[in-house]
């Protein structure tokens, strides 16, 4: 649907909703101008005309616009954001720099009216917005007029512009002292997918505007937090929907640091479930502008919002003191393609994928695995063939032919298994932790599987993986894992893990970190709940 057709369709819906609600919309409404005049339409009765107009806007979006992050914000989420941004509502101007159909501004308006501000004053004076799509901005104006009984925002309050690039200059006459609050559900545009990656010119413009605060791979949504801080007056709040990667990924680290220099994270909310059509896990950071953040650990706040206990462990030594770590890359994966076969015995170079690794064990030979678009029951690697056809990969595998711990990635708790014979072949993205002394292999597996280490890892990297609760384990994360101070409990935990006695392992592995009683109980309760329930192993299974 072209722009003119979209405008006409939405103008017709707005006209019908206004007639059904008995509202006289302004003659100079932006939407009428885009549509070439106000169309006649049958009255449409509606319990919430403004919301219905927003839903109509979303129906006009193309698949490309949806992929670029255009999604209507459901009313329950909008109400929550408004409450977070305006804990004590006051008659101050509020802006949404990516307003879409105006759901967030309408939620702000309702909150201000509930606090005693007249709807006409709210609509005319206090609601400001911007959208890169003129039809969306015009729809917001019409939605506010429907909600308020016929009053549209003041001249220049709603504009069509790229606020991320323009900042406050997007509005012809913004409030001189800044906005009282900023709300947004900005477009999510991850930079690893072609459909949402920024064009080179846009990348350069944003780099020039935000400097080192912008990473090449950070989601564009994170930059809206910096924009919000620019627009907001000191003491005001910024509340925005964000992908969970903003709170924990390395790529968003520069943006988080820039935010922490100018605003304090006062809350980080995780909605209970998927809240809108975009298939992305989200969080709601709430920032108070004006003072630097003394504790900018967003990933810890994200973990706490999900019910993961915050673990404080005195770090004297780490896994890196006893081992090195190796991670595979794309070339290592493709170097194995064409050199995998079904094994006839156990005395093989077993290909171990992340999905085969459990707490203390490998499921090789007991669970089918997908590799190179095929399903394998007992995948084994032809090492001489790899060395012949991909010498660099062959040399890499040869360096790993020694006792090691294989650590899975994208897991809810840390999962690692000891390769005591040195025969397993890790499949990217499995992380290999190689002890300096092979005798430490079971001890290191116990550390990397310990419930306190799992909770610690969620506080460092939880939410940066493929799912909201996943830990994206890296070589750096594995090497940074703290070693326990209680050597006796560590030996007990290691023995229990080797025996496949997971309940005893969990108890002793928690005890080896000498947490206080309440913290230990919280960690164990969380770990048993987070770990997949169908993976309890016995001693015989744990051997492989």
N, C-alpha and C positions, 0 to 999 in steps of 0.2 A: 504494500500500500504506500503510495507516494505521500509526500508531506501535505499537499493540498487536500488529498482525499482523507488523510488522517485528521486534519483540522476540521473538515466539514463533518466527518463522522462524530468527532468529539463535541463539536458545537451543537449538533443535533441532540446528542445525549444530554448535554448540559441544559439545553432549552427544555427538553422533556422533563428532566428532573426538577428544574425550577418551577415549571407549570404544575407538576404534581405536588410540590411542596408549598405552593403559593408564594414563591419568592420572586421578586422583581430584580433581575440581574441588571447591572449597569449597562447603559447603551454603549459605552466606550470600552467594553471588555476586550482584552487583548485577543481572546479566542475568536470573537466575532470578526476582528480585523483579519486574522489569519484565514478564516473561512470565507471571507468576502461578504460578510453580513450575518445577521442572526437568522438561522433557519427556523421554519415552523416545524414543530414536532408535537406528537401526541403526549399528553401528560403521563408521566411515569411515577406512580406512587412509590415511595422508598422510605424505609426507616432511617437510612443514613445516606442522603444524596451525595455528599462529598466523597464518601468512601466508594460509592457506586461509580462516580465519575473517575476516580483513580483506577478502579478495576477496568473500566472501559479503556483508559489510556494504555494499560498493560496489554490489552487484547490487540492494540494496534502495533505493538512492537514487532520488529522482524526478529528472526532467529539470530542474526548477527548482533542486533542491539542487545538481546538477552545475553548472548555470550560475552559481550563487552561489559556486562555488569548491571544492566538496567532491570530492576525487579521492584515491584511494589512492596512497601513495608506493611505487613499485617498490623491491624489496630492494636492487639495486645503488646506486640513488641514496641510499637510507637509510643504507647502509653508508658511503658517501662522506661524508655529512653527519656521521655519528657520528665518523669519523676526524678530520674538520676541527675538530669541537667538542672532542674529547678527544685531542689529540696525545700526551699523557702520561696515560693513564687512571689515575684515583685514585678511591677509594671516597667520592665526594661526590655529593649529590643532583643529579639532572638532571631538567629539566622540559620538557615540550612543551605550550605554551599553546593549541595547536590540534591535538590529538592524533589526531583521526579514529579509525582502527582500531588505532593504536599502532605503526605500522611503524617510526617513528624511535626510539621508546622501546625496542623490541625490538632494533634495531641497536645502540643504546647498551648494552643489557644484554649482548649478545653480546661487545661490545668489552671491557666490564668483566670478564666471566667469563674471556675470553682473557688478561686481565692478572692473573688469579689471585683475583678476588673471587668467593666462592661464589654460585651462582645464586639460592639462597634469600635470601641477604642483599640481593642486587641487587633482586630482585622486591619484597621486603618493605619495604626501607628507602630505596632510591636512585632509584626510578622514580616520577615525578610527572607528572600530566597534567590537561588541562582541555579540554572541547569544549562548544560551545554546544548540541550535540545529545546529550541524555542517553543515547540508545541507542549512539551512537558511543563515549562515555566508558565505558559498561558493556561494550562489546565490547573496548575496550582492556584493561580489567581481566581479562576472560576470556582474551584472547590472551596476556597476561603469565603468567597462571596455567597455561595450556597449555604455554607455553615453559619455565617454570621447574619443571614437574613437579608443580604443584598449589598453589604459593604465590602468593597475590594480594598486590597492593600494600597497605600499611598503611592504616588508617582515615583518610579525608580526603585521601589522596594523589591520588585521581582524582575530579574533580568535574565537574558540568555547570553551566557559567556562561559568560558573555561576558567572557573574560579581558581583552580589549582595553579594555573599559569599567571592569572591576573591579580590574585589576592583581592584586597579591598578595592582596588581600582575597577573591579567588575561592576561596582555600583556607582552611579553618578554622584551621589551625595550620602555616603555611609555615615553612621554616627561618629562624631568626632572623637569620642573617648572609647570607641569600640563597642562591640555587642555584649549584652549581659550574659548570654549563653550561646553556645554553638552546638547544634545537633546535626547528625547526618547518618545516612546509610549509603556511603559512597560506593562507586563501582569497584568491584573486585577484579583486578587485572593482574593475575600472576604472569611473570615474565618468562616462564619456561614453556608456555603454550603459544602456538602461533596465532591463535584467534584473539588472544588478549595482550600479546606483547606490544610494547610501545614502539611506534615507528621511530626511525633514527632521529628525525628532526625533533620530534616531541621529547625523546630521551635527552637530546642535547639541550633543549630549552629548559627542561626540568633540572638538569644538572647545573645549568648556569644559575637557576633561581635558588635551588636548595643546597648546592655545593656538596660537601662531604657528607651531609646528612642523608643523601640519597644513594642507595646501593643500586647497581645496575639490575639486580635480580629481586629487589623488594617489590612487593605488591603495591600498586598505585594507591590502594586504600590507605596504606600507612602514611603516605605523604599528606593526606587530608587531615591527619592529626596535627601536623606542623602548620597547615593552613588554619585550622581551627584556633590554634594558640595565637597566631598572628591577628585573627579577627576579634578575639575575645579580650575584654577589658580585664585588668588585674582583679583577682578575686572571683571572676566568673568561672563558669564550668564549661568544659567540652565533653560531650558524651556521644560516642559514635560506635556504630557496628563495625567490627573488624574481623578478618579471618584470624583464626587462632595463631597462625604463623607470625602475625605481627607481634604477639606477646613472647614468642620463644625462638623464632628462627634466627640463625646467624645473619641471613641476608637483611633482616630488618633491624639488626643491632645498631647500625649507625643512626637510623631514624629514632629508635628508642632513646639513645644517648642524647640526641639533640632535643627530644621532647623533655627528658629528665632535667636538662639544663634550665628549662623555662617553666615547667609545670610539675605539679605533684600528683602522682597517681593516688586518688583517694578511694577508688573502688575498681574492681574488675569482676564483672558478672558474667557467668556462663549460662545462657539459656538452657532449659531442660532438654530441648530437642531441636531438630531442624526447624527454623522459624520462617523461612520463605523459600521460594521455588529454587533459588540457586543451591546447587549441591555442594555447599561449603559449610564447614563447622565454624561457628562464630563466637566471639566474646564481645563484651561491652566495656571497654575502658572508660573511666570517668576521670578527667583531669581538672585540677584547680590551677588556674593560671597565675603566675606572678612570682613563685618561689621555686628554686631547684628542689628536686626530689632527693632526700637523704638516703632512700632505699629503693633504687630503681630496678629491683629484681622482679620483672613482670612475670617471668616463667614460674617463680615461686608463688606469686599471687594467683596465677592461672591454675597451678596445681592445687592450691588451697581451695579455690572456688569449686573444684571438682571433687573435693573431699579427700584429697591425698594429704596425709599428715606431713607437716613440715619437720624435716629431720635435721637437727643440728649435730654434726659429728666433728669432733676435734681432729683435724687432718694433720698428722705428723708425717705419715708416709703414704704413698699412693701405689697403685698397680704399676705405674711407670718406673718405680724404684726396683721392681722385680722382673719386669718384662718390657718388650717392645710390642708394637702393634702394627699390623699390616692390613690395609683395605684394598679390595680389588676395584678396578675401573672397567670401563666399557670394553677396552681391548682385551682384558683378561677373560671376560665373559665370552666374547666372540672367538677368542683363541681356542676355547674348548669345543665350540660348535663343530660337529662332524667327527669328534673324537670321543664320543660317549657311546657306550654299549651296555646291554643288560649283562650283569655279572652272573657267573655260574657258581661262584664260591664267595666266601667272606674275605678271602685273602686278596683284596683288590684295592685300587685307589678309588675309594668310594666318593662319589660326588655328593656333597652335603650342601643343601640349600638352606636359606633362612627358615623356610617352613618346616624343615625336618628337625630343627633344634628346639629342645624343650629345656626346662629347668633341670640341669644335670644330666641330660641324655640326648642322644640322637635317635630319630625314628627311622633311620635308613633301613630299608628292607621290610619295614612294617607299614609304611605309609607311602602311597604313590606320590610322585612329584612331577611337576611340569618343568621341562627345560627345552629350550629351542623349539617351541611349538609342538612338543611331543610329550606323552605321558610315559614315565618310567617307573618300574617297580623296584629295581635294584641298579641304579645308574652307576657305572664305573667309567673311569677316564683312561684312555690309552695314552699314557705319559710319553712314551717314545714318539708316538705320532704327533703330539703337541710340540715336542722339542724339535721335530723335523720341520713342521709346517709353520710354527710360530715360535722361533727360538727365544725371543724375549719373554714370552709367556711361559715357555718351558723352563727357563732359568728361574723365573719368579716362583713357579710351583716347586722347583727343586729346593729353593731356600726354605719352603714351608714343609718339607718332608722331615718334620721333627715334632716331638710332643708340643701341643699347643692347646689353647682354648678357643673354640669357635663361638662367636657371639652373634645372635640373631639381631636383625634390625626390624623396625616397625612392629614392636611388641608392646603389650600393656604393662608387663613387668619385665625386668631384664632376664633374658634366657640365654644360658651358655652351657656348653658341654665340653668335657675334656677329651681330647684325642691323645690318648696315652701312647699309642704306637706310632703316631706321626704319619699315618697313612691316609687320612681324610683330605680331600681336595675341596677347599672352600669355593663356593659359587657366589660371585658378586650379587648382592652387597654385603655378604657375611664378613665380619671383622675377625681377624686372627690375632689372638694375643699369645705371643711366643715368649715363654719364661726364659730368663738367662740360665736358670738351673732347672732341668726337666723335672726334678723332684717336686717342684712347686706347682705343677700343673693342676692337681686336684685342689690345692689350697686357693689358687687363683679362680678356679671355677666356682668355689664356694663364695668367694668375695663378690664375683660378678653376678651371682644369682641371689645374693642375700637380700631379704626384704628391705632393710634400711638403705642399701645401695639402690634398689629399685625406686624407692620413694625419693631418694636424693637425685636420681637420674631424671625422674619426672619433673622435679623442680628445676632442673637445668635445661631439659630438652623436650619435655612433654608438650604435645600439641604442634610440634613442628613436623610430624610425620604425616602419613597418608590418612590417618584418622585423627579425630580430636583427642583420643586418649593414648595415641601411640608415642613410644619413645624412639626417636631416630638415632640409634646408637652409631657413634662415629669412633674412629681410632682415638681422637682426642678425649672423648667422653670416657672411653674404656680405660685409658691410661690415667685419667684424673680420679678414678674411683678410689675412695679412701680405704686404706688397710685397717683392719680392726686392732684395737689395743689389747684385747684379751686373747692371748695365744692359746690357752687351754680350750676355751670355747670354740676358737677357730678350728683347732684340730678335731673337736667333736663334730662341728658342722661339716667339715670336709668328709669325715668318715660316714656321716649320715647321708650325705649327698651321693657318695659312691655306692652306698647300699640301697639307694632309692627310697629312703625313709623321709619323705618330704615334710611331714609334720614335725618330726624331730629336727630335721635340718632347719626349718624355718625358725623354730624356737631357739636353737643354739646359734644360728647365724645372726639372729637379732640380739641375743645375749652378748655376742662377741663385740658389739659396739657399745656396750655399757650405757644404753639409754635408760632414763628413769622409767619406773613401772608404767605410768600412764602413757608415755610416748611409745614404749615397747608394745603395749597392748593395742594402741591405735595403729601402729605399723603392721602388726600381724593381722589384725582384722581387715585392714585395707588390702593387704597382699593376698590373703586367701580369697577375698571377694573379687579382686581384679584379675587374678590368674584364671585362665580357662579351666573350667571344672572337669572337663573330660580328659585331662592329661595326666592323671595320677599314675605313676610308674612303679613297678616292683623291681626288686634287685636284679632279676634276669634281664629285664628290659633296659635297665640303667647301664648294663655292661657295654652296650654297643653305642 
